[in-house]
Amino acid sequence: MQKPLITIGVLCYNAEATVGRALDCALSQEWSNKEIIVVDDASTDNSLSILEEYKEKYPQILVIKHDTNQGTSIARNTVFSNFKGDYLAFFDDDDVSAPDRIKEQFKRLNEFKDPFAFCYCNRKTITADGIEKDKVTKGIGWKSPEPFGEAVAKHWLLNLSEPQFSWGAAGFGCFMAHRDAIRKVGFCDEKMLRAQDIEYAVQASFLGCHFVSVDRPLLHQYVTDTADKNYSRGLQSHLHMAKKYKDFSKRYCMYWYSLIMAHAQAHEVCKNKWRFKLLRSLAKRVYTISAFFRAVRRADSLAPDSNNFK
């Protein structure tokens, strides 16, 4: 039987130094039936010329060019609108994936009992100085029981993690899913200029999605400074996510916590360490107060109805 078609999506913006490496990783995957879609988000360097050279040499590559820079969410939605594969995986334009990455993720998804699942993998990190960190970052759902449903939203939005699940990192750079799972969730929120991967996972969690990972470091993630890693973009995105899920966080008395952490996370991305530490300290205090109010609420809900004793 012919293997199913797997689409590899690559987003490119001013990545002339690394996008060729990313395409080589995609082309060298141990999976013959594949297509590669590259969205160039109006690069101003030599990226597009490199992409056109690859396109001429390899017919399985499709290059889509944006006339104006529209941001990562819209570029990712361009891939969502054009991919033809039974599965879709994303490769970042500056990372390196192992040759068997999509083969192993395909295997993990097909061995999992629920078809509505997102698959990730463990990864190693290469610092901006080119140093490989010893620690392996585990992917979410790296072992059973794998997280699913609103427990994932609680984990990402409110830092309320149910201990029975295997928590870890998620990111579009190591993402793979069946097209039916992607169609069920839909497009990325175009207002998210940063942290689109987390917001998309939250969207999926409210629909009951499972989150699984291959328990192997199939990705080397390179830490690079890009134009979207600035305070205003980070703050706008995290505040938008906090307000979008306001009703959910209020159920757990955690809305103020989410607003404070939005500011903290924006500073963390920009490496404003003392501001991040100050806001995180404040958030921890609010977190403790929220836990008290949740306990009071639970006690009230469990209190016997006085009418039963009349």
C-alpha positions in Angstrom: 0.0 0.0 0.0 1.2 3.5 -0.8 2.1 5.6 2.2 -0.3 8.5 2.9 0.8 11.9 1.7 2.4 14.1 4.4 2.7 17.8 3.9 5.6 19.6 5.5 4.9 23.3 6.0 7.7 25.8 6.4 7.3 29.5 7.2 10.1 31.8 6.0 10.8 35.4 6.8 14.3 36.8 6.3 15.9 33.4 6.9 18.5 33.3 4.1 21.1 31.9 6.4 19.0 28.9 7.6 16.1 28.2 5.3 18.1 26.0 3.0 19.1 23.8 5.9 15.4 23.6 6.9 14.5 22.5 3.4 17.3 20.0 3.3 15.8 18.5 6.5 12.4 18.3 4.9 13.7 16.7 1.7 15.8 14.2 3.5 12.9 12.8 5.6 12.5 9.0 5.5 9.1 9.4 3.9 8.8 9.2 0.1 5.2 10.5 -0.3 5.5 14.1 0.8 4.9 17.6 -0.4 6.6 20.7 1.0 4.9 24.1 1.2 7.0 27.1 1.9 5.3 30.4 2.7 7.6 33.4 2.3 6.1 36.2 4.3 7.5 39.1 2.2 11.2 38.6 3.1 13.5 41.5 2.4 16.7 39.5 2.2 17.8 36.8 -0.3 15.4 34.1 1.1 13.0 34.1 -1.9 15.8 33.6 -4.4 16.9 30.6 -2.3 13.4 29.2 -2.2 13.0 29.6 -6.0 16.2 27.7 -6.6 15.0 24.8 -4.4 11.6 24.9 -6.2 13.2 24.6 -9.6 15.3 21.6 -8.4 12.6 19.7 -6.4 9.1 19.5 -7.9 7.5 18.5 -4.5 8.2 22.0 -3.2 5.5 24.7 -3.6 6.5 28.3 -2.8 3.8 30.8 -1.9 4.8 34.4 -1.6 3.1 37.1 0.5 3.3 40.5 -1.1 3.3 42.2 2.3 4.5 40.9 5.7 1.4 39.5 7.5 2.8 37.7 10.5 3.2 34.1 11.5 -0.4 33.3 12.2 -1.6 34.4 8.7 1.4 32.7 7.1 0.5 29.5 9.0 -3.1 29.8 7.9 -1.9 30.0 4.3 -0.4 26.6 4.8 -3.7 25.4 6.3 -5.5 26.6 3.2 -3.2 25.0 0.7 -1.9 21.7 2.0 -3.1 18.5 0.3 -1.7 15.9 2.6 -3.4 13.4 4.8 -1.1 14.7 7.6 0.5 18.1 8.1 3.8 18.7 9.9 5.5 22.1 10.5 9.3 22.7 10.3 10.7 26.0 11.5 13.0 27.8 9.1 15.9 27.8 11.5 15.6 24.4 13.2 16.9 20.9 12.3 14.7 17.8 12.3 16.0 14.3 12.4 15.5 12.3 9.2 13.0 10.0 10.8 10.9 12.7 12.5 7.7 12.5 10.5 8.0 8.7 10.2 8.1 8.5 14.0 5.3 11.0 14.5 3.1 9.2 12.0 3.7 6.0 13.9 2.9 7.7 17.3 -0.4 9.1 16.0 -1.5 5.8 14.4 -0.7 3.8 17.5 -2.7 6.2 19.7 -6.3 5.2 20.3 -7.9 8.6 19.6 -7.6 10.0 16.1 -8.2 13.6 17.4 -4.7 14.2 18.6 -1.8 16.6 18.1 1.6 15.1 18.0 4.9 16.7 19.1 8.4 15.3 20.1 11.2 15.9 22.5 13.8 18.4 21.5 17.3 19.7 22.2 18.1 23.4 22.3 21.0 25.2 20.6 21.7 28.6 22.2 22.3 31.8 20.3 26.1 31.1 20.9 25.8 27.8 19.2 26.0 25.7 22.4 23.9 22.6 22.7 22.2 22.3 26.1 22.6 18.9 27.8 18.9 18.9 29.0 16.3 17.4 26.6 13.0 19.2 26.6 10.2 16.7 26.8 7.1 17.1 24.6 3.6 17.2 26.1 2.1 13.7 26.4 5.5 12.0 26.1 4.1 9.0 28.1 0.8 7.7 29.2 -1.6 9.1 30.4 -1.5 11.8 27.8 -3.2 15.1 28.5 -6.5 15.9 26.8 -9.5 18.3 26.9 -9.9 21.3 29.2 -7.1 20.0 31.5 -4.7 21.3 28.8 -6.4 24.7 28.8 -6.0 24.8 32.6 -2.4 23.9 32.3 -1.5 26.5 29.6 -3.7 29.4 30.7 -3.8 29.1 34.5 -0.8 27.0 35.5 -3.3 24.5 37.1 -1.7 21.2 36.0 -3.4 17.9 36.9 -0.5 15.7 38.2 -1.5 12.5 36.6 -0.7 13.7 33.1 2.7 13.8 31.4 3.2 17.5 30.8 5.8 19.0 28.5 6.4 21.5 25.8 4.4 22.1 22.7 5.3 24.1 19.6 4.4 24.4 16.0 8.1 23.7 15.1 7.6 20.0 16.1 3.8 19.8 15.4 2.1 17.1 13.3 -1.6 16.1 13.0 -4.1 14.4 10.7 -5.9 16.8 8.4 -9.3 15.9 10.1 -7.9 17.1 13.4 -6.7 20.4 11.9 -10.0 21.0 10.1 -11.9 20.3 13.4 -9.9 23.1 15.1 -9.7 25.5 12.2 -7.3 28.4 11.6 -4.9 30.2 13.9 -6.2 33.3 15.6 -4.7 36.1 13.4 -4.5 38.5 16.4 -1.9 36.2 18.0 1.5 37.8 16.9 3.3 35.5 19.4 2.5 32.2 21.2 0.3 31.0 18.4 1.2 27.4 19.2 -0.2 27.6 22.7 -3.3 29.4 21.7 -4.0 26.9 19.0 -3.5 24.1 21.5 -6.0 25.8 23.8 -8.5 26.0 21.0 -8.1 22.3 20.4 -8.3 21.4 24.1 -11.8 22.8 24.4 -12.8 20.4 21.6 -11.4 17.4 23.4 -8.1 17.0 21.6 -5.4 14.7 23.0 -1.8 15.8 23.1 1.0 13.2 22.5 4.7 13.2 21.8 7.4 10.9 20.5 9.7 10.4 23.5 12.8 11.0 21.5 14.7 14.3 20.7 13.8 14.5 17.0 14.4 18.2 16.8 17.2 20.6 17.4 15.7 24.0 18.2 17.9 27.0 17.5 17.4 30.0 19.7 17.4 33.1 17.4 16.3 36.7 17.8 13.6 37.5 15.4 11.5 40.6 14.7 8.4 39.2 16.5 10.3 38.7 19.8 9.6 42.2 21.2 7.7 43.4 24.2 4.7 45.0 22.4 4.0 42.0 20.2 4.3 39.6 23.1 2.1 41.7 25.4 -0.5 42.2 22.8 -0.7 38.5 22.1 -0.7 37.3 25.8 -3.3 40.0 26.7 -5.5 39.0 23.8 -5.4 35.3 24.9 -6.1 36.3 28.5 -9.2 38.3 27.5 -10.3 35.8 24.9 -10.6 33.1 27.6 -11.7 35.4 30.4 -14.9 33.5 31.2 -12.9 30.3 31.5 -10.3 31.8 33.9 -12.9 33.4 36.0 -14.4 30.0 36.7 -11.2 29.3 38.6 -10.9 32.8 40.1 -7.8 33.2 37.9 -8.5 36.1 35.6 -6.3 38.6 37.4 -3.5 36.0 37.5 -3.7 35.6 33.7 -3.5 39.4 33.2 -0.4 39.7 35.4 1.3 36.7 33.7 0.6 38.2 30.3 2.8 41.1 31.2 5.4 38.8 32.8 5.6 36.6 29.8 6.1 39.6 27.5 9.1 40.7 29.6 10.4 37.1 29.7 10.6 36.9 25.9 12.6 40.2 25.8 14.9 39.0 28.6 13.8 41.8 30.9 14.7 39.6 33.8 14.0 41.8 36.8 10.6 42.9 35.5 9.7 39.3 34.7 10.7 38.2 38.2 8.8 41.1 39.9 5.6 40.3 38.0 6.0 36.6 38.4 6.3 37.2 42.2 3.1 39.2 42.1 1.4 36.6 40.1 2.3 33.9 42.7 0.7 36.0 45.4 -2.5 36.3 43.3 -2.3 32.6 42.5 -2.4 31.8 46.3 -5.3 34.2 46.8 -7.2 32.6 43.9 -6.7 29.2 45.5 -8.3 30.4 48.7 -11.4 31.7 46.8 -11.7 28.4 44.9 -11.7 26.6 48.2 -14.4 28.8 49.5 -16.4 28.3 46.4 -16.1 24.5 46.7 -17.1 24.6 50.3 -20.2 26.6 49.5 -21.2 24.2 46.7 -20.8 21.2 49.1 -22.7 22.9 52.0 -26.0 21.1 52.7 -29.2 22.9 51.6 -30.9 24.3 54.8 -34.2 23.4 53.3 -33.4 19.7 53.8 -33.5 20.2 57.5 -36.9 21.9 57.8 
